[in-house]
Amino acid sequence: MNESKEVKEILAERGAVETSSPARRRELIKTLIIVFLVIMLILTFFSNTIMNRSLAEVSTEAANAGKLVERISRTGVVESNQSYDVTVDSSKTIKKIHIKVGQEIKAGDVLFTVDTVSSKELESEEETLESAKLEYQKALLTLPTDYTAENQKIRILREELSSLIAKRDAARANEGIASAARSEYNRNKAEFERLTDERTNYESTVRMLDSDSLADADIELIGNLASLYFAYISAEEEYTAAYGIYEKAVESGENAEIAKADADAKQAVRDSARSAYDEAKMSVRSDLVARLAEIKSTSAELSAKIEEYTANYGSSSEESYETLAASVIAKQNELESELNSLAQTQKKDSIDDQKAALDLDAQKKALDKMQEKFDKKKKEAKSTEVTAKYGGVVSSINARLDESPIDGVPAATIDLVEDGFTIVLTGVELEKAKKLKKGISADVLNNYRGDVEVTLKEIKNDTASGSKYRQLVFDVKGDVVAGDSLNLSIPCGSGTYDAIIPKSAYRSDNNGGYVYIVNSKNSPLGNRYYVERVEVNLAAEDETSCAIEGAIGRGDYVITASSKPIEPGVQVRMKDK
């Protein structure tokens, strides 16, 4: 172990000698610098590539100056200026359709073949008609309105009112005597209640005097008795204290005579205070007892008078004049309420009778129409063909084989070709409508055969869309039918503009129109591209391009599309063209 340790120390000394050689050290530093630079170059290259892959890829177009023909591109539906609907009775079934959409027909041509109405169907409708007639006859049989119960109640109320009035008038004749007696009764009762309260207070005070509990006694009844009592209690406490000092002096044999003299003096004060309190207490109690006797005597007299009034006039005033007068008024109100209720009921019943008469009238009219319809169906039961009243072009067919037509839905619609066709475009901006003139021709983009002509006939206010919009009415000629959709391109005039860009580059938000342009900045690793927002105004547009006004000119690159959402200031990469 010692030999291997020595060998390691010798080898370490040789290595230190070799690395300490200046040439060897320079070679090592040079190698490290080259490796560091290679690593930095590789990292820079790959970081740039990774960053470019994470950036949004944008497509751009250069703004150009030139001439632009402004157009309005809209899709319109062809409408017939004049048409009529072919109707078929819903009770019949379509057995054959002789026409197709776009077919030109003449007046009298057969349009549909239908089956005849079956006898069972006619029998069913006749039963329905007879049932409706029976219901109408039943509705005519109504009982007259009866108000016997209401009138009986009103009669009883009037009798009760007359009885109350008689009692009230009789009570009025005796009102003077009864009023005087009632006034005296009220005075006696009030005085009796007052004396009862006073008696209770006196009796309570006497009990307090007997128990020497003067703290809650009525001061008006006992006067200064409470202060005399408390003076006596205080003198008693001082005497007790002085006597205690005397007893201690006797035990100790010191100052016994002085303590005894002080105790005797305070005993005399206590006895004097007790005597004064007792005398005052007896006097007050005597007065209270005398007053209680007077109160009891007076209360007995008042109680007798109250009982006498109660025996003569009763304990309540239900039969007094005031009570009877109030009862008369209440009964009058009840009678008036019942009369008003009957009047309202009669008025409501009158309105209900009028409504019933209107319902009967409507029921009669419905019955007459049902009869007319049945008679017509019975008459036309053998008709099997539906023919055209006028010549024209079939624009729509709603009927289906082996099905009955739906009420209110025409079996077919015939356009009168001689009256022509129209397209109406709504919601056209006022500024664009001002550039149009009557008589200009619109290009029909889906007119593949080239036989359709569309001419502006009228420019009207668009009341539905608002005052800032107009309605364009076009005259249509050529091989069309109602319901065809035509893609129109309407020229509004041309002009020369400094900046024309694809329509896909123009954007707008709440702040107005704008475009995104690409600005480039040089860097050691090449050009960097950044997004900039430029506010612009839309001057004109056609199907693919638009002319704009703002801080943008010929040669500026506008962004038309991006692989990710973008916003001003972000870095992007250009799409390879």
ChimeraX attribute file (.defattr): number of C-alpha atoms within 10 A of each C-alpha:
attribute: neighborCount
match mode: 1-to-1
recipient: residues
	/A:1	5
	/A:2	6
	/A:3	7
	/A:4	9
	/A:5	9
	/A:6	10
	/A:7	10
	/A:8	11
	/A:9	10
	/A:10	11
	/A:11	11
	/A:12	11
	/A:13	10
	/A:14	12
	/A:15	10
	/A:16	10
	/A:17	10
	/A:18	13
	/A:19	13
	/A:20	11
	/A:21	10
	/A:22	10
	/A:23	10
	/A:24	11
	/A:25	12
	/A:26	12
	/A:27	10
	/A:28	12
	/A:29	10
	/A:30	10
	/A:31	10
	/A:32	11
	/A:33	11
	/A:34	11
	/A:35	10
	/A:36	10
	/A:37	11
	/A:38	11
	/A:39	11
	/A:40	11
	/A:41	11
	/A:42	10
	/A:43	12
	/A:44	13
	/A:45	11
	/A:46	11
	/A:47	12
	/A:48	12
	/A:49	11
	/A:50	11
	/A:51	12
	/A:52	16
	/A:53	12
	/A:54	10
	/A:55	16
	/A:56	17
	/A:57	19
	/A:58	20
	/A:59	17
	/A:60	20
	/A:61	16
	/A:62	17
	/A:63	21
	/A:64	17
	/A:65	16
	/A:66	13
	/A:67	14
	/A:68	18
	/A:69	17
	/A:70	23
	/A:71	19
	/A:72	18
	/A:73	18
	/A:74	13
	/A:75	15
	/A:76	18
	/A:77	16
	/A:78	20
	/A:79	22
	/A:80	22
	/A:81	16
	/A:82	15
	/A:83	19
	/A:84	16
	/A:85	16
	/A:86	19
	/A:87	17
	/A:88	23
	/A:89	15
	/A:90	15
	/A:91	17
	/A:92	21
	/A:93	22
	/A:94	21
	/A:95	16
	/A:96	16
	/A:97	16
	/A:98	10
	/A:99	18
	/A:100	14
	/A:101	15
	/A:102	17
	/A:103	12
	/A:104	16
	/A:105	18
	/A:106	13
	/A:107	11
	/A:108	12
	/A:109	16
	/A:110	16
	/A:111	20
	/A:112	23
	/A:113	19
	/A:114	23
	/A:115	18
	/A:116	16
	/A:117	18
	/A:118	14
	/A:119	11
	/A:120	9
	/A:121	11
	/A:122	17
	/A:123	11
	/A:124	12
	/A:125	17
	/A:126	17
	/A:127	12
	/A:128	13
	/A:129	17
	/A:130	14
	/A:131	12
	/A:132	18
	/A:133	17
	/A:134	11
	/A:135	12
	/A:136	16
	/A:137	12
	/A:138	10
	/A:139	14
	/A:140	11
	/A:141	8
	/A:142	7
	/A:143	6
	/A:144	7
	/A:145	10
	/A:146	9
	/A:147	11
	/A:148	9
	/A:149	9
	/A:150	14
	/A:151	14
	/A:152	10
	/A:153	13
	/A:154	19
	/A:155	13
	/A:156	11
	/A:157	18
	/A:158	15
	/A:159	11
	/A:160	15
	/A:161	19
	/A:162	14
	/A:163	12
	/A:164	19
	/A:165	18
	/A:166	13
	/A:167	16
	/A:168	21
	/A:169	14
	/A:170	14
	/A:171	19
	/A:172	16
	/A:173	11
	/A:174	12
	/A:175	16
	/A:176	11
	/A:177	9
	/A:178	18
	/A:179	13
	/A:180	11
	/A:181	15
	/A:182	17
	/A:183	11
	/A:184	15
	/A:185	19
	/A:186	13
	/A:187	14
	/A:188	19
	/A:189	17
	/A:190	13
	/A:191	15
	/A:192	20
	/A:193	14
	/A:194	13
	/A:195	19
	/A:196	15
	/A:197	11
	/A:198	15
	/A:199	20
	/A:200	12
	/A:201	15
	/A:202	21
	/A:203	14
	/A:204	14
	/A:205	23
	/A:206	21
	/A:207	14
	/A:208	16
	/A:209	19
	/A:210	12
	/A:211	9
	/A:212	13
	/A:213	13
	/A:214	19
	/A:215	10
	/A:216	10
	/A:217	20
	/A:218	14
	/A:219	13
	/A:220	7
	/A:221	16
	/A:222	20
	/A:223	13
	/A:224	13
	/A:225	20
	/A:226	21
	/A:227	12
	/A:228	19
	/A:229	21
	/A:230	15
	/A:231	18
	/A:232	22
	/A:233	15
	/A:234	14
	/A:235	21
	/A:236	19
	/A:237	14
	/A:238	17
	/A:239	22
	/A:240	16
	/A:241	13
	/A:242	20
	/A:243	20
	/A:244	14
	/A:245	17
	/A:246	23
	/A:247	15
	/A:248	14
	/A:249	17
	/A:250	14
	/A:251	9
	/A:252	10
	/A:253	10
	/A:254	12
	/A:255	13
	/A:256	17
	/A:257	13
	/A:258	12
	/A:259	20
	/A:260	19
	/A:261	14
	/A:262	16
	/A:263	22
	/A:264	16
	/A:265	13
	/A:266	21
	/A:267	19
	/A:268	13
	/A:269	18
	/A:270	22
	/A:271	15
	/A:272	14
	/A:273	20
	/A:274	19
	/A:275	14
	/A:276	16
	/A:277	21
	/A:278	16
	/A:279	11
	/A:280	19
	/A:281	22
	/A:282	13
	/A:283	12
	/A:284	19
	/A:285	19
	/A:286	13
	/A:287	13
	/A:288	19
	/A:289	14
	/A:290	11
	/A:291	15
	/A:292	20
	/A:293	12
	/A:294	14
	/A:295	17
	/A:296	14
	/A:297	11
	/A:298	14
	/A:299	21
	/A:300	13
	/A:301	12
	/A:302	21
	/A:303	14
	/A:304	12
	/A:305	16
	/A:306	19
	/A:307	14
	/A:308	13
	/A:309	17
	/A:310	14
	/A:311	10
	/A:312	10
	/A:313	15
	/A:314	12
	/A:315	11
	/A:316	8
	/A:317	12
	/A:318	11
	/A:319	15
	/A:320	20
	/A:321	21
	/A:322	15
	/A:323	13
	/A:324	22
	/A:325	19
	/A:326	14
	/A:327	18
	/A:328	21
	/A:329	14
	/A:330	13
	/A:331	19
	/A:332	17
	/A:333	12
	/A:334	16
	/A:335	20
	/A:336	14
	/A:337	13
	/A:338	17
	/A:339	16
	/A:340	12
	/A:341	13
	/A:342	16
	/A:343	12
	/A:344	12
	/A:345	14
	/A:346	15
	/A:347	12
	/A:348	12
	/A:349	13
	/A:350	13
	/A:351	12
	/A:352	12
	/A:353	14
	/A:354	12
	/A:355	12
	/A:356	14
	/A:357	14
	/A:358	12
	/A:359	13
	/A:360	16
	/A:361	13
	/A:362	12
	/A:363	17
	/A:364	16
	/A:365	12
	/A:366	13
	/A:367	17
	/A:368	14
	/A:369	12
	/A:370	17
	/A:371	18
	/A:372	12
	/A:373	13
	/A:374	16
	/A:375	14
	/A:376	11
	/A:377	19
	/A:378	15
	/A:379	10
	/A:380	12
	/A:381	16
	/A:382	13
	/A:383	14
	/A:384	16
	/A:385	17
	/A:386	18
	/A:387	14
	/A:388	18
	/A:389	15
	/A:390	16
	/A:391	17
	/A:392	23
	/A:393	24
	/A:394	23
	/A:395	23
	/A:396	20
	/A:397	17
	/A:398	12
	/A:399	21
	/A:400	14
	/A:401	14
	/A:402	13
	/A:403	14
	/A:404	19
	/A:405	21
	/A:406	15
	/A:407	12
	/A:408	10
	/A:409	14
	/A:410	18
	/A:411	23
	/A:412	21
	/A:413	20
	/A:414	28
	/A:415	26
	/A:416	21
	/A:417	20
	/A:418	11
	/A:419	12
	/A:420	17
	/A:421	22
	/A:422	22
	/A:423	25
	/A:424	18
	/A:425	17
	/A:426	18
	/A:427	17
	/A:428	19
	/A:429	17
	/A:430	15
	/A:431	11
	/A:432	17
	/A:433	17
	/A:434	11
	/A:435	11
	/A:436	17
	/A:437	14
	/A:438	13
	/A:439	13
	/A:440	15
	/A:441	18
	/A:442	20
	/A:443	19
	/A:444	19
	/A:445	13
	/A:446	12
	/A:447	14
	/A:448	8
	/A:449	7
	/A:450	12
	/A:451	11
	/A:452	16
	/A:453	16
	/A:454	23
	/A:455	19
	/A:456	21
	/A:457	18
	/A:458	14
	/A:459	19
	/A:460	12
	/A:461	17
	/A:462	19
	/A:463	13
	/A:464	11
	/A:465	14
	/A:466	11
	/A:467	12
	/A:468	13
	/A:469	20
	/A:470	24
	/A:471	21
	/A:472	21
	/A:473	19
	/A:474	25
	/A:475	20
	/A:476	20
	/A:477	15
	/A:478	12
	/A:479	12
	/A:480	21
	/A:481	23
	/A:482	24
	/A:483	14
	/A:484	12
	/A:485	15
	/A:486	20
	/A:487	16
	/A:488	21
	/A:489	19
	/A:490	21
	/A:491	20
	/A:492	20
	/A:493	13
	/A:494	14
	/A:495	12
	/A:496	12
	/A:497	19
	/A:498	16
	/A:499	23
	/A:500	24
	/A:501	25
	/A:502	20
	/A:503	15
	/A:504	14
	/A:505	20
	/A:506	21
	/A:507	15
	/A:508	13
	/A:509	7
	/A:510	5
	/A:511	7
	/A:512	11
	/A:513	17
	/A:514	20
	/A:515	24
	/A:516	23
	/A:517	23
	/A:518	22
	/A:519	17
	/A:520	13
	/A:521	9
	/A:522	9
	/A:523	8
	/A:524	6
	/A:525	9
	/A:526	10
	/A:527	12
	/A:528	17
	/A:529	18
	/A:530	18
	/A:531	21
	/A:532	17
	/A:533	14
	/A:534	15
	/A:535	17
	/A:536	19
	/A:537	15
	/A:538	16
	/A:539	14
	/A:540	21
	/A:541	22
	/A:542	20
	/A:543	13
	/A:544	9
	/A:545	18
	/A:546	22
	/A:547	29
	/A:548	25
	/A:549	18
	/A:550	15
	/A:551	9
	/A:552	18
	/A:553	17
	/A:554	15
	/A:555	12
	/A:556	17
	/A:557	21
	/A:558	27
	/A:559	23
	/A:560	19
	/A:561	17
	/A:562	16
	/A:563	12
	/A:564	11
	/A:565	8
	/A:566	17
	/A:567	12
	/A:568	13
	/A:569	13
	/A:570	12
	/A:571	20
	/A:572	25
	/A:573	20
	/A:574	17
	/A:575	13
	/A:576	7
	/A:577	5
